[in-house]
Structure formats: C-alpha cells, structure tokens
Amino acid sequence: MSEIKIAAATPSPQFGGEFSAYLALPPGGKGPGLVLIQEIFGVNDVMRALADGYAKQGYVVACPDIFWRQEPGIRITDKTDAEWARAFELFKGFDFALGIADLIATLETLRAHPACTGKVGTVGYCLGGNLAYQMACRSSADASVSYYGVGIEGLLDLAGGLKKPLMLHVAEKDGFVPPEAQAKIAAGLASNARVTLHVYPGQDHAFAREGGKHWNAAAAELANGRTAQFFKTHLS
C-alpha cells in the first residue's frame, strides 16, 4: 500500500496545488476503482483498514485527504475528547464545494490509473456519506454507497442529477440524523429507481466503524455484505 499525489483543480494558497490519497491495490494488481471518503477523523487507521479491505475484494482504492486545505495529514481517532473536538473543528472548517472538486479530481485520477480497469465507484462514511451522495449526484461515478451520511436531507434538490445507482445505509437511531430527517430523505428519493435505501433498526451513527462506541457486528456485516454485492453488480 502507498500514497499517490493528486492535482487539485483549485490550488490552496497555503498548501499548494496537490494533495495525497492512500492507495490500496487488489491482489491481482488490477480492478475497478473505488474512491473511499473519510469520516471526520482524517485518513486514519480505520480508513486505511477499510481501503485495504476493499482492495482485497478486488478494487483499486484511493482514500483522499479531504482536510488537506486546513491541515494535511490528519490521522486522529474517536477515542478522546480532544480528538473529537479537533474533528468537529475540521468538519466546521470544511469547504464542501472544494471538497467535491477534490473528490472529482481523485475519481478522474483513479479512472486513469494503470491498475484501474475502467469503472469507478465511491463509498463514504459520516461526512463521507454525505459526500458520496453528492458524488452520485454531481460526478461521473458509476455507483455510490453512503453509510449514515449526515445532512443529506438538505441536499435533496441535487437528486435530479442521480443517473447511476446509489445505496444508502441509514441508522434508525442516528443521533446526527433524526427521524424527521430520515423521513425527508426517504420521501425525497422514493421515486428514483436508482436509489436503494436500507434502514438498520435500533442502530446508532457509525454502527459499521469497528471498535467504535456504536459498532454492531451483525448490522455491520449485513450492511457490508449489501455493499459488496452492490459494487460487484455495478462496477464489474
């Protein structure tokens, strides 16, 4: 596993015109591409393990540093109050428009990578779940998966751009996505046949983050199995 550099469409006055992404290659050396979009803790050990796991399934995975415009190389955990405080600082300072542009640059770089066989999907968690939804609406991604994306209810006007398959994993008891927000998302996307929405009863935010406070092995296994089949169907 390694890192690659990606040229930004809009350079940062402070950090220049390129950013890094963690790259994980499949055992066979080639496969469809997958842009893995981080939570609010950066490209940390959790995200790198996820990238390695998707690579083992046969994908060329790039997990870009989307906080690079604030501080390159963020790798924090969910284990201390200080790290949570820093994560929320980064989230509040995140420029979504520039973030989407950086993700599109990542997708295009990955599609052109010699190990990538052509199709490229996106998958994101938490903040990344929001961004995976936006990538489904705004980019050329061939398929996208959102895990407990936060704030999607305020972006339903983008749904007209959904031209490729999208899967959403929703935690019924998500402290960051209340029932009224979940209902709005379900109603707003109900008429789009490209959208598959799964609700996980009794589960809270980040139920698929292994080792996290709300991790649930059974729910995570179910969601991950659905994601694996979804990408196998749409990216192969």
C-alpha positions as CSV (number, residue, x, y, z in Angstrom):
1,M,0.0,0.0,0.0
2,S,1.2,3.5,-0.8
3,E,0.2,7.1,-1.3
4,I,-0.4,9.0,-4.6
5,K,-0.5,12.7,-5.3
6,I,-3.5,14.2,-7.0
7,A,-3.6,17.6,-8.7
8,A,-6.2,19.9,-7.3
9,A,-8.4,21.8,-9.7
10,T,-8.2,24.8,-7.3
11,P,-4.9,25.1,-5.5
12,S,-4.6,26.0,-1.8
13,P,-2.9,29.4,-1.2
14,Q,-1.3,27.8,1.9
15,F,-0.6,24.2,0.8
16,G,-0.2,24.3,-2.9
17,G,-1.8,22.5,-5.8
18,E,-1.8,18.9,-4.9
19,F,-3.0,16.6,-2.2
20,S,-2.4,13.0,-1.2
21,A,-4.5,9.9,-1.2
22,Y,-3.9,6.5,0.4
23,L,-3.8,3.9,-2.4
24,A,-4.6,0.2,-1.9
25,L,-4.2,-2.2,-4.8
26,P,-6.0,-5.6,-5.2
27,P,-4.1,-8.9,-5.0
28,G,-4.4,-9.3,-8.8
29,G,-3.0,-5.9,-9.4
30,K,-5.9,-4.6,-11.4
31,G,-9.6,-4.0,-10.8
32,P,-12.4,-1.4,-10.8
33,G,-11.7,1.8,-8.9
34,L,-13.2,2.9,-5.6
35,V,-12.9,6.4,-4.0
36,L,-13.2,5.9,-0.3
37,I,-14.3,9.0,1.5
38,Q,-13.2,9.6,5.1
39,E,-15.1,10.3,8.3
40,I,-14.3,13.5,10.3
41,F,-11.1,11.9,11.7
42,G,-9.0,12.1,8.5
43,V,-7.3,9.2,6.6
44,N,-6.7,7.4,9.8
45,D,-6.1,3.7,10.6
46,V,-9.8,3.0,10.4
47,M,-10.0,4.3,6.8
48,R,-6.8,2.7,5.8
49,A,-8.1,-0.7,7.0
50,L,-11.3,-0.1,5.1
51,A,-9.3,0.7,2.0
52,D,-7.2,-2.5,2.4
53,G,-10.4,-4.5,2.9
54,Y,-12.0,-3.2,-0.3
55,A,-8.7,-3.8,-2.1
56,K,-8.9,-7.5,-1.0
57,Q,-12.3,-7.6,-2.7
58,G,-10.7,-6.7,-5.9
59,Y,-10.8,-2.9,-6.1
60,V,-8.2,-0.2,-6.7
61,V,-8.9,2.1,-3.7
62,A,-8.0,5.7,-3.2
63,C,-8.8,7.4,0.1
64,P,-8.0,11.1,-0.4
65,D,-7.1,13.6,2.3
66,I,-10.1,15.9,2.1
67,F,-9.0,18.1,5.0
68,W,-5.6,18.9,3.4
69,R,-6.7,22.6,2.8
70,Q,-6.9,23.0,6.6
71,E,-4.1,20.7,7.7
72,P,-2.6,18.0,5.6
73,G,-2.2,14.5,7.0
74,I,-4.9,14.4,9.7
75,R,-5.0,11.0,11.3
76,I,-6.9,11.1,14.6
77,T,-9.2,8.7,16.4
78,D,-12.6,8.7,18.1
79,K,-11.1,7.8,21.5
80,T,-10.5,11.1,23.3
81,D,-12.5,14.3,23.8
82,A,-9.6,16.4,22.4
83,E,-9.7,14.4,19.2
84,W,-13.4,14.7,18.9
85,A,-13.1,18.5,19.4
86,R,-10.4,18.7,16.7
87,A,-12.5,16.5,14.3
88,F,-15.5,18.9,14.7
89,E,-13.3,21.9,14.1
90,L,-12.1,20.4,10.9
91,F,-15.7,19.5,9.9
92,K,-16.9,23.1,10.6
93,G,-14.0,24.4,8.6
94,F,-14.5,22.1,5.6
95,D,-15.4,23.7,2.3
96,F,-17.9,21.3,0.7
97,A,-17.6,22.8,-2.8
98,L,-13.8,22.5,-2.8
99,G,-14.1,19.0,-1.2
100,I,-16.3,17.8,-4.0
101,A,-13.9,19.2,-6.6
102,D,-11.0,17.3,-4.9
103,L,-13.1,14.1,-4.9
104,I,-13.8,14.5,-8.6
105,A,-10.1,15.0,-9.2
106,T,-9.5,11.8,-7.2
107,L,-12.1,9.9,-9.2
108,E,-10.6,11.1,-12.5
109,T,-7.1,10.3,-11.4
110,L,-8.2,6.8,-10.3
111,R,-10.0,6.2,-13.5
112,A,-6.8,6.9,-15.4
113,H,-4.6,4.9,-13.1
114,P,-3.0,1.9,-14.9
115,A,-4.3,-0.5,-12.3
116,C,-7.9,0.6,-12.8
117,T,-10.0,-1.4,-15.4
118,G,-12.4,1.4,-16.0
119,K,-15.4,1.8,-13.8
120,V,-15.1,3.8,-10.6
121,G,-17.4,4.0,-7.6
122,T,-17.5,6.0,-4.4
123,V,-18.2,4.9,-0.8
124,G,-18.2,7.2,2.2
125,Y,-18.9,7.2,6.0
126,C,-20.5,10.0,8.1
127,L,-19.2,13.2,6.4
128,G,-18.0,10.9,3.7
129,G,-21.6,9.5,3.4
130,N,-22.8,13.0,2.6
131,L,-20.1,13.4,0.1
132,A,-20.7,10.0,-1.5
133,Y,-24.4,11.1,-2.0
134,Q,-23.1,14.4,-3.6
135,M,-20.7,12.5,-5.8
136,A,-23.6,10.3,-7.0
137,C,-25.4,13.5,-8.0
138,R,-22.5,15.6,-9.2
139,S,-19.9,13.4,-10.7
140,S,-19.3,10.6,-13.2
141,A,-19.1,7.9,-10.5
142,D,-20.6,4.6,-11.8
143,A,-22.1,3.6,-8.4
144,S,-22.0,5.1,-4.9
145,V,-22.7,4.0,-1.3
146,S,-23.4,6.2,1.6
147,Y,-23.0,5.0,5.2
148,Y,-25.0,7.1,7.7
149,G,-24.5,10.3,5.7
150,V,-25.1,13.5,7.7
151,G,-27.0,16.4,6.1
152,I,-28.4,14.7,3.1
153,E,-31.9,15.9,3.9
154,G,-30.8,19.4,3.0
155,L,-29.4,18.3,-0.4
156,L,-32.4,16.6,-2.0
157,D,-32.5,19.3,-4.7
158,L,-29.4,17.6,-6.1
159,A,-31.3,14.3,-6.7
160,G,-32.2,15.2,-10.2
161,G,-28.5,14.6,-11.0
162,L,-28.7,10.9,-9.9
163,K,-28.0,9.0,-13.1
164,K,-26.2,6.0,-11.6
165,P,-27.0,3.5,-8.8
166,L,-26.9,4.8,-5.2
167,M,-27.2,2.8,-2.0
168,L,-27.8,4.5,1.4
169,H,-27.3,2.8,4.8
170,V,-29.3,4.6,7.5
171,A,-29.1,4.0,11.2
172,E,-32.6,4.2,12.7
173,K,-31.4,5.8,16.0
174,D,-28.7,8.0,14.4
175,G,-28.0,10.9,16.8
176,F,-26.9,13.1,13.9
177,V,-29.8,12.2,11.5
178,P,-33.1,12.5,13.5
179,P,-36.3,10.7,12.4
180,E,-37.7,13.7,10.6
181,A,-34.5,14.0,8.6
182,Q,-34.6,10.3,7.7
183,A,-38.3,10.6,6.7
184,K,-37.4,13.5,4.4
185,I,-34.6,11.6,2.8
186,A,-36.8,8.6,2.2
187,A,-39.6,10.6,0.7
188,G,-37.3,12.8,-1.4
189,L,-35.6,9.8,-3.0
190,A,-38.6,7.3,-3.1
191,S,-39.4,8.0,-6.8
192,N,-35.8,7.3,-8.1
193,A,-35.5,3.7,-9.1
194,R,-31.7,4.0,-9.0
195,V,-31.7,4.5,-5.2
196,T,-31.7,1.7,-2.7
197,L,-32.2,2.7,1.0
198,H,-31.6,0.3,3.9
199,V,-32.6,1.2,7.5
200,Y,-30.9,-0.6,10.4
201,P,-33.4,-0.9,13.3
202,G,-32.0,0.1,16.7
203,Q,-28.6,1.2,15.3
204,D,-26.9,4.5,16.0
205,H,-24.4,6.5,14.0
206,A,-21.2,4.8,12.9
207,F,-22.5,1.3,13.6
208,A,-20.1,-0.1,11.0
209,R,-17.0,1.5,12.5
210,E,-15.3,-1.5,14.0
211,G,-14.1,-0.7,17.5
212,G,-16.3,2.4,17.8
213,K,-18.8,3.2,20.5
214,H,-21.8,2.2,18.4
215,W,-20.2,-0.6,16.4
216,N,-22.6,-3.5,15.9
217,A,-21.1,-6.6,14.4
218,A,-24.4,-8.0,12.9
219,A,-25.6,-4.7,11.4
220,A,-22.1,-4.0,10.1
221,E,-21.9,-7.4,8.5
222,L,-25.3,-7.0,6.9
223,A,-24.5,-3.5,5.5
224,N,-21.1,-4.5,4.3
225,G,-22.4,-7.6,2.6
226,R,-25.0,-5.5,0.8
227,T,-22.3,-3.0,-0.3
228,A,-20.1,-5.8,-1.6
229,Q,-22.9,-7.2,-3.7
230,F,-23.9,-3.7,-4.9
231,F,-20.4,-2.9,-6.1
232,K,-20.0,-6.4,-7.6
233,T,-23.1,-5.8,-9.6
234,H,-22.4,-2.2,-10.8
235,L,-18.7,-2.0,-11.1
236,S,-17.6,-5.3,-12.5
